Amino acid sequence: MNHRSLRPAARYGVLPSAIAAALVSALVPAIAGAQEADASKNPTTLDRIEVTGSRIRQANLETSQPVVTMSRAEIQKQGFTSVADIVQNITATGSPAISRADALASGEDVGGQYVDLRNLGPQRTLVLIDGKRMGISSSGYSDLASIPSSIVERIEVLTDGASALYGSDAIAGVVNIITRKRFDGLEGSAYIGQYGQGDGNKEVYNFVIGQTGERGSVTLGAEYSKEDPVFARDRAFTRYPNGRAHPTPDLGGPGGSVRSNGWSGINQWGTLFDADGNAWTANRGTTDTSKLSNFHPTDGLTDQANANEQMYLSTGLERRSVFANAEFDITDNLRAKADVLYTDREATQQIAGYPFRSTGFSDRYAGDLRLKADSAFNPLGEDADFYRRGWEVPRQTKSELTTYRFSGGLEGSFELAGRTWDWDAGYLYNQNKGVKTGTGNLFLPNAEKALGPSFIDANGVARCGTAAAPIAGCLAWNPLLGPDVNGPGSLNNKDLQKFLYLPTHDTSTTKTEVYSLNLSGTLATLPAGDLGLAVGYEHRKESAHYSPDALLQSGLSTDLAGSETQGGYSLDEFYAELAVPVLSDVAFAKELSFNIAGRYSDYNTFGDTTNGKFSLKWKPFDDLLIRGTYATGFRAPTVADLYGGISESFDNYTDPCDSLFGSAVRNPQVAARCVSAVPANFRQVASGGKPATGPNAQSDNPFLSGSNSQLTPETSKSTSIGFVYSPSWFGGFDIGLDWWKIKIEDVIAAETVTSILNNCYVLGINSACNRFVRGDDGQVVGVTRNLINAGYQETAGYDLNLSYRLADTRFGNFSFNWKTTYVDYLEYKRDNESTTPVEQRTGWVADGLSNFRVRSNFNADWSWGDFGASWGIRYYGGLKEECAYDLDGGKECNNPNYRSSYKGAVPVREVGSNTFHDLQVRYNTPWNATVAIGANNVFDHVGQTMFSQPNSSFSYNGSFDIGRFVYMKYTQRF
């Protein structure tokens, strides 16, 4: 009998299995005896490994489940340097949950990069490192920005549900990052690039050093990367809020405004309303606003400000990482392994200075924020409301996340009843510690003091109070001055900025701990092959704490208020997997086998759940593989779902009662329901107090959202069937096609403001009309949304993979690969109301996400000796969106008569597909180095303006390239 030796085998990507503690205890004597006896045996050289999607180790890597694999060589031929960007380029991924163009995003997860398979949400995609879970945020997000690209050996993506094998969160699929191990030598690399506009500089430096000996190996590496931000003003397509075709309504200079008889909701800069209702704006350059003669009649164009001038189109990102792994063969059949990862990631966002409105905080602040009559800067002589954007102090958020990860354990093999079994026992600890620093928001009590009675002292300094009774430590603020002057009370005064703007510091900590035990091997040898078994046990603990700054919790800042999230849960899981060979080497069955897996999970929060999976593999003949799977899955509520604090957010929504673009314009029933709710010719007010220019506008009032400790898990069913054909008569050619379907029920979600309003006015559900509050002017001023289990999501489609590798030719080696994902449908039902229709999202922008029907990538590679080149094509299908307010006579609203089963008659704008081309050329030098020069989006393609702002804070899709990016990469090996 021969044993399989651990030492000569390079087991890349071994996934953790687990075994019940009682079973391990029973086998300890056999393990010890087998290890002693093995010293006299001759080990075989064939090793069995685990691949993503199965816990059973096997020599055959061809599986019954669809797995997309990207090797390190393939990754090196791309111009993308971060793991997140590499994974995002897979056609099965959806839009990024928080793209780097989403400057207005807020919360704990901002600054990270997340993968979203099938557009079902990043919390439904499980991310693994070497088969072990990544740490997650309180919302269940795994931050791929914390993984250095230099550590990656390959990436395996299982585009199929896998809860039976891996537990919660694997509804949409699994991304497994396999790291480099058993590395010999030294490798250093440098990457430098920038956009054709001369911005967005990116630099990455890393090294990997390792040594592999007779009994073990050690690998150590470090990486530093930095990406500079890109301003929206530096791209024509994001320079103006409504896109490049509509610049003038949003041009102008920022200033301040004042009025005497209440706030009118007009978003103007430097506007003064006299007793007759005339609007005036402080003259540019004036330093004295105490005289009305220094004001001019307000111009609706030039006296407005363009907030995009101060916003980042792409956030800055900086990362420092150190990683190491080691393994040591204690005996021929017992190995110790450990790996560690440390990453410090920092991301910076910037948006325009805060649009301060004196009446905007009545719901949270009891003080009086008007410019007082006794202010030295008030020309009216009476308390006055005003509007002023803090242009001199843009709002910035610096999100820092530090990751500490350790994984270690023992693994070995033994013989039992003449058969080889593999086992391992391990421990995983992952901690993410975050600090989010915010600047650019005003402290309301200090703002009230600065707007009160004031005077200008003999030194020309604006002070609070009166000359006879000055207020110590208080500086007066003149909100009517523009940023181009430095007169008394100017916001250009650094001391005044420190007085008004207090920084905030949010902190977060999440921890993941996993104890696992595994066993896998062969129960028996059947006529068709080995009957394989894997069983196991896993204990996991998750905890999270997110604490907004005390200032934010108090509600005394212009920033969004929030409260603490704190909690955790633990679980015990048992699983078993059985691989059953049925037929082998017979007519019409070169191979026929199936795989059965089941997992029992017991949570201390909601209780227990059991999930299973069945997979079939059939090879009628050598060239053809037919495969299929059916699985049930689940996603447990996260800490934020269960114990999240109440938080404020400025939601994007569409009011169906709006007289320009609401459903009431075309639906008489909706119009009738709106009559008693809003005034005639009602217009939805957007952020900044001005009328919304189109659907899905950001609210002018913050709304509340909270958690629900009574949530139960989401459940899912997934099915796939497909084939892989590799014709022997056409060497080097492969074609694979898989049909897939995923349905999630009891979805954990908060209804959007739009859906609540539609339920009331479009669908006539009376209970929904009690879930929001309108003010006297008809504006929605309050909505509270708690998480619920409701409705379902369902999606189905096809994955096509074509590849062809030519045999060696006199002109070099050529290879081609074409991957396409076609989404047949993506349905979403938000609630359990029987009268609520199903939303069809395929090909639409919905809730800020781009749901492309087709995504396709084509890659061609050529190599000839030491030279090589790669060409990549990335294709995104067209999209639909509800028409935005048209400023050009309706040309952009190109399908005004569209009818939706969800909203009825609704005008639609349709845009075409987008294609981006990438090029890289490379040379392997005689001194063992590789030099590569390339460009992503080589033709500098620009996507269309999308007014619904999918995945971004701009009228430009956040999934698309923002320019031609040129780079150089140098790798030296020793």
Order of alpha helices (4+ residues) and beta strands (2+ residues): alpha-beta-alpha-alpha-beta-beta-beta-alpha-beta-beta-beta-beta-beta-beta-beta-beta-beta-beta-beta-beta-beta-beta-beta-beta-alpha-beta-beta-beta-alpha-beta-beta-alpha-beta-beta-beta-beta-alpha-beta-beta-alpha-beta-beta-beta-beta-beta-alpha-beta-beta-beta-beta-beta-beta-beta-beta-beta-beta-beta-beta-beta-beta-beta-beta-beta
